[in-house]
Amino acid sequence: MNQLDFTGRHAVVTGGATGLGFGITQRLIASGGSVTLWDRDEAAATQAAQSLGARAFALKVDVS
């Protein structure tokens, strides 16, 4: 897998609680960044952020 350097950077990932969005958050954190997961399902976003650790945050957002 290629190396990405997101040290000191923060990303917002829409739909970050599950699926592709969750996979992206995992990769960003593994690459040194921090993330805020935006998702319509607040409980799922919170659970996902907790599973990712201290550099993940959750927020209920509906981007439609």
Secondary structure as UniProt FT lines:
FT   TURN            7..8
FT   STRAND          10..14
FT   TURN            15..17
FT   HELIX           19..30
FT   TURN            31..32
FT   STRAND          34..39
FT   HELIX           42..52
FT   TURN            54..55
FT   STRAND          56..60
//
